[in-house]
Amino acid sequence: MDRFNLNSQLEHLQSKYVGTGHADTNKFEWMVNQHRDSYASYIGHHSLISYFAVAQNESIARVKFEFVEKMLQPCGLPVPRDE
């Protein structure tokens, strides 16, 4: 009974949150989710974005803009999947 409860909780999390993956998630999709989640965290925390701006000698707005652009395809073009 405990194992069934654990599996149902995991399925609920996977249906509720896109980034947690599912049984058919491949390596590329997992990495895209991880990169997008990281960029969203960097953009959302002012101290992190300030750190990146100072390290790159750019303005905070420029670094935010670049991170938002990188969220579109953080790992390059998608890998063709075998159906």
C-alpha positions as semicolon CSV with decimal commas, in nm:
position;residue;x (nm);y (nm);z (nm)
1;M;0,000;0,000;0,000
2;D;0,287;0,239;0,080
3;R;0,447;0,186;-0,261
4;F;0,118;0,260;-0,437
5;N;0,080;0,581;-0,234
6;L;0,433;0,691;-0,326
7;N;0,373;0,625;-0,697
8;S;0,044;0,815;-0,695
9;Q;0,211;1,112;-0,524
10;L;0,490;1,108;-0,782
11;E;0,240;1,097;-1,070
12;H;0,051;1,388;-0,915
13;L;0,371;1,596;-0,891
14;Q;0,467;1,513;-1,248
15;S;0,128;1,616;-1,379
16;K;0,126;1,938;-1,176
17;Y;0,482;2,060;-1,243
18;V;0,633;2,039;-1,593
19;G;0,995;2,042;-1,477
20;T;0,970;1,724;-1,271
21;G;0,959;1,508;-1,583
22;H;0,771;1,189;-1,651
23;A;0,840;0,838;-1,775
24;D;0,892;0,954;-2,135
25;T;1,123;1,246;-2,055
26;N;1,452;1,212;-2,237
27;K;1,790;1,353;-2,142
28;F;1,755;1,658;-2,368
29;E;1,415;1,759;-2,225
30;W;1,546;1,715;-1,871
31;M;1,846;1,942;-1,940
32;V;1,625;2,207;-2,106
33;N;1,403;2,211;-1,796
34;Q;1,707;2,241;-1,569
35;H;1,859;2,527;-1,769
36;R;1,532;2,719;-1,792
37;D;1,472;2,676;-1,421
38;S;1,822;2,804;-1,345
39;Y;1,785;3,110;-1,570
40;A;1,446;3,189;-1,415
41;S;1,603;3,173;-1,070
42;Y;1,892;3,400;-1,174
43;I;1,651;3,656;-1,318
44;G;1,425;3,642;-1,013
45;H;1,699;3,700;-0,756
46;H;1,845;4,050;-0,780
47;S;2,167;3,961;-0,598
48;L;2,244;3,680;-0,844
49;I;2,175;3,895;-1,149
50;S;2,391;4,171;-0,998
51;Y;2,674;3,920;-0,950
52;F;2,654;3,809;-1,313
53;A;2,639;4,172;-1,431
54;V;2,953;4,267;-1,238
55;A;3,138;3,953;-1,350
56;Q;3,053;4,019;-1,716
57;N;3,098;4,397;-1,690
58;E;2,746;4,449;-1,831
59;S;2,436;4,628;-1,708
60;I;2,178;4,434;-1,510
61;A;1,917;4,493;-1,781
62;R;2,150;4,353;-2,050
63;V;2,221;4,039;-1,845
64;K;1,849;3,986;-1,780
65;F;1,777;4,028;-2,151
66;E;2,045;3,775;-2,245
67;F;1,917;3,523;-1,990
68;V;1,560;3,558;-2,117
69;E;1,685;3,500;-2,472
70;K;1,880;3,193;-2,359
71;M;1,562;3,046;-2,210
72;L;1,420;2,997;-2,561
73;Q;1,667;2,726;-2,660
74;P;1,911;2,680;-2,371
75;C;2,058;2,354;-2,504
76;G;2,040;2,415;-2,878
77;L;1,804;2,257;-3,124
78;P;1,591;1,965;-3,006
79;V;1,710;1,613;-3,078
80;P;1,485;1,421;-3,320
81;R;1,289;1,156;-3,132
82;D;1,215;0,805;-3,251
83;E;0,838;0,756;-3,245
